[in-house]
Amino acid sequence: MSDWPGDWILPEWPAPSRVRACVTTREGGVSQAPFDSFNLGDHVGDAPNAVVANRQQLQRVLGCEPAWMNQVHSSTAIEADPQHRPTADASWTGEAGIACAVLTADCLPVLFCDRAGSRVAAAHAGWRGLAGGVLEATVAAMAIPGDQLLAWLGPAIGPDAFEVGPEVRDAFVSRHAAAVDAFSASRNAGRYMADIYRLAELHLAACGVTAVFGGGYCTVGDPRFYSYRRAARTGRFASLIWLD
């Protein structure tokens, strides 16, 4: 990797040495405001040539090819393929040089690898996808027992900023009774503050993944990241994982 932007994030987790991962930030690109500057989303209204230039820069820095998806808040997990753009919200690969990639701006990105360093995956876990089983689908698609997997939770909306309605709470509690502990009463009557990191941990534990790292970010309050709640007209940053 070359020309590494100074504030991109490298996950701190005990992944095997051939597993590489990073999270981009707003730094290092050519997009103009309000997408300044390293927007990687081509569906947000940014100039197409700027997005292409940013994605080309990303590929040069990583030294591998990202496999983008058409993300729709589903629970679909597929094998990563840089030559196509499937409609899905998670991808996996066992092939070196292909980066599983998800785009977010408040939703939770979750990166996976196995302890042997043979497969990696990335999932886009907004609340709908998370409640609908996207993490469980990713683990199933990797075809590796949960106790042999590591997961890293990337930057997402924090529990002090994620206000939701009762339907969101009900969607989680109906699947996992313990999810009630991930919600607290909001100052606004009838609404709740949700901890998406805790919810992800519960869903991962349900499929045997207990080696979970990361978390603790808040995209709304951290200006390094794009945030849809902070500004509806904004870009997307990427969380990527690949094998050397």
N, C-alpha and C positions, 0 to 999 in steps of 0.2 A: 504494500500500500504506500502511496506517495501523496504529497500535498495534503496531509491529513488536517482538516480544520480543527482549530484548537479546542472548541467547546463541544464537539461531537462526543457522545457518551459511549464508553466501552463497558459492557456489563462486568460486574465483579461477582463471579461465581466459579465454582470448581469444575469448569467444563474441560474436557480433554483438549490437548494442545492443538489438534487439527481443526477444532471448532472455533470459528471466528464470528464475531457479532458486533454490531454497532447500532446506535441510534443517531440519526442526523438531527440538526437543529436548524434555526433560521439562517445560520451563518454560511457564507461561502458561495452564494449563487448570483444570478443575474436578474431575478424577477424584481419588478418595480412594486412600490406600495399599492395596495395593502398586502401584497404577497411576498414582500421583501424578506429574505432574498433567495433562499434556497428551497422554494416551493417545488415539490415533486408530484403534486396532484394535477392531473390533466383534465379534471372535471369541475374545477372551482371558478372558472372564468379568467384565469391567468392567460397571458399571451402564449399561444402554443409553442412559438420558437424559444421562449424563455424556459418552458418546462422541458423541452427537448434538450436544450443546452445544459440544464441542471442535471437531467438524468444521464447525459453523456459524461458529465463531470463526475457524477457518483460512480459510474462504472469504471472510469479511469482510476479513481482513488481506491476503490475496492479491489480492482484487478479481477473481478468476476462479473457475471451477468445477472442482474436482478430479474426475477420472474414476477411480474406484476399481475394482479387480479382485478376483476370488476367486483368490488366489495359491495354487498347488499344486506349486511346484517343477518346472514344466514348461518346455518350450522354445517355447511358443506366444506369438506376438506379434500383436497386433490393433490396429486403429485405435481410438483413445480415443473413448469415448462416455459422457458423464456421466449419460445417461438409463438406462443399463443397467449391469449388473455381470457381465461375462463371466468365464468361467474362463480365465485366462491369466496370464502372468508378465512380459509386456512390452506396452507400448502406444506408439503414435506419433500425432502429429497435425500438420497443416499449418494448422489453424484457430486463430485468435487467441481468447483467453479460455477455453481448455480446458487444464487442467493434467494432463499425464501424471503419475501418482502411483504410488509403490510404498511398501509398509509393510515395515519390517524391525526386527530386534532381534538382530543379529549377521550375518545374510546381507548380501551386498554389493549396494548400490544403484548402478546405473550410469546416468548421464544422458548423452544425446546431443543434438547439434544439427549442422546442416550449416553450412558456411562462409558460405552466402548468407543464413542466417536464415530459411529457408522451412519447415523441419520440425524437430521435436524429438521425443525419445522417452525413455522410462524403462524400465529392466529390473531385475527382481528376480533376483539371481544368487546363490542359495545354492549349495553345492557341487554338488548334484544337477543343478540347472538349468544351472550353468556348464559342468559336464562334458557335459551333454546338448545344449549348443549354443544356449542362450537368447540369448547376445550375437550369435552369427552370425544367428539368426532375426530379431533386432531390426534389424540392419543390412540384411538382405534385405527386410524389411517396409518400411523407410524408402525403398527403391528409389533410393538415392543411392550413388555409388561411395565406397568406404571412405576413399580419400584426400581426400574432400571433407567428411569428418565429424570432429567433435571429440567426445571422450568424457571424462567426469569421474567418478572413482571416489569414492563417498561413504563415510561411516563404516561400518566392518564389523569383525568380529573380527580382531585383529592376529595376526601370525605367532608371537608369543610365547605366545599363548593358544589357538591353534587346533590342538588335538591330534586326530589322525585315525587310523583303522586302515589297514591295507595295501590294503583294497578301494578306499578313496578315492584313494590314490596311484595304484593300477593304473588306475582309471577315467580319470585325466588322462594318465598316461604312455602309455597305449595309443592315445591320439589325437594327442599331441604329445610326441615324445621329449624335447624341451627342458624339459618340465614337471618332469623329475626334479630340476632345480635349485631348484624351488620347495618342496622337501621336505627336511627335515633330521631326523635321528634324535632321538626323544624320550628322556627319561630312563626312560620306561616301555618295557620290552623289546617289540619288535615293532610299535611305534607311531611316528608321525611328527608333526612340527610342520609345518603347511602355511601358505604365504603366499598367501592368496586374491587379494591385489592383483597379485602376479606372475603368477598363473594367469590372471587376467582380461586382463592385458597380452598374454600369449601368444595367447589366443583372439581378442582384438581384432586383433592383428597378422596373424593368419591370414586375416582378411577385409579386410585393407588399412587398418585404422584404427591409425595410429601416433601421432597427435596425442592423447595420453592425459595427463590431468591429475588432480590430487587424490591420494587414498591417504594412508597414514601415520596413520590413526586406529586406535583399538582400542576398540570398544564395551564390551568386558569391563572394561577398566581405567578408562574415562572415565565418571564418574557423570552426565554430561549426557545420556547415551543409555540407552535400555532395552537390556538384554542377557539373552537367554534362558539363556545359559551361567552368567551370574552369579546369576540368580534365575528359575527356570522359570515362576513365576507373575508375569508382568510385562506391560507394555504394548508398544505399537509406535510408533515415530516414522516420519515420512514424508519422502521425498525427492521433490521435485516440479520440473517444468520446463514452461514455457509460453511462448507468443508474445504480446507486447503488440499 
